[in-house]
Amino acid sequence: MTFSNRRFWLNFLVLLTIPLLIIIFSSGCNNENNLSQTQLSIPSPYFEDGTISWEPIDNASKYEYDLNGQVFTTYSNSVNLDISSTLASYSFKVKAISEDANYKNSEFSNVLEFDSLKLSTPSISSVNIDNDTNTVKVNLGYPIYQQEYIENIIFFINDNQRCTIKASELSQENSFTYFYQLPGELFSAGENKLSLMYRNTSEYILDSEISQTVTILKNHPHENVRVEDGLIKYGDDFIYTDPNGFPDEYDYMLSTQPFYVINYEGNNLRSDAVVVYVDKVRAPKISSCTVSYEENMQEITINLQCYDENFNGDKSLVGYFFDVLEVLTFDENGDLLNSHIFNVSCNDEETLNLSLPYNEWTYNKISVIAKKDGCLDSKTVTYLFNS
């Protein structure tokens, strides 16, 4: 072989060796880099209040998770699930992803599998107060299809009371309505607020939302209701007045017959009504007023008819007859001038005459109110003078 041929083959071998050395060197560097990478920690997912969460992984840029076979990416360390009122199955796993060449992605976590649903929001259909048993009956529109998942019912009363019962303590009103009777002691006299929620102790069954709030008005106990100064009072000297005029529409009332209802609206008795049996005095009728003039004296005589001639009732019934009459006098502008008290009763007389001082043309109107201790005052009867 000539010198030139040997030189050729030598150059050829050199040219062939250099790329091989480059490849080998590069491969060695890559292997060295791969050996220096740190693998990210594996997340540990858990479920709470409708959210799957895990602790943040150091040096992770994002996370890749598999939910029921579908793969998603998130930059957060939690995933909110849309839990419905129907039981559904969930399968979840997650791994940490790094965009730093010094770190390797983690392996997928263990698969988290569970069944979950959210309890429906309760519906309060009605509330009734039973004063005789001192209980408050709460009627619920109960979700039958979730009945096996509802363990407890929590009642919220005002801002400082709660009552927890087992769902099995509910009573059934009909196919769709259940009820529970709460102790009346949980409610104070006056206005009360009531709401409730359903609860399950399992971490995978979500509590319901709190129901709408209803207002309950509880009256004072019966023993606080009384007739005082001709008026109905109860509680802390609360004087009852009714804008509808009930029972003012009655000429008189006997406790053995009509009953008086506090919180009577229109033709309906409110569920929190307190029934009170009272007597109301019957007002006499002013049949006439006459003015007499004598020397240095003027007086007015009021002729009263105590009861109708055709009244066939028992005139001895308590509360029917009065024993005090109050006569109010008014001037031509309607302003009160004087109040005159007469301790009189009609007994069995059909008519009664009263006399009081009179100043000529001073009085414009006279009103008479009949009274009896322990009874409601009568209606006010009025007589207008001709000017």
Secondary structure, 3 states (H helix, E strand, C coil): CCHHHHHHHHHHHHHHHHHHHHHHHHHHHHHHHHHHCEECCCCCCEEECCEEECCCCCCCCEEEEEECCEEEEECCCEEECCCCCCCEEEEEEEEEECCCCCEECCCCCCCEEEEEEECCCCCEEEEEEECCCCEEEEEEECCHHHHHHCCEEEEEECCCEEEEEEHHHCEECCCCEEEEEEEHHHCCCEEEEEEEEEECCCCCEECCCCCCCEEEEECCCHHHCEEECCEEEECCCEECCCCCCCCCCCCCECCCCCCEEEEEECCEEEEEEEEECCCECCCCEEEEEEEEEECCEEEEEEEEECCCCCCCCCCCCCCCCCCEEEEEEECCCCCEEEEEEECCCCCCCCEEEEEEECCCCCCCEEEEEEECCCCECCCEEEEECCC
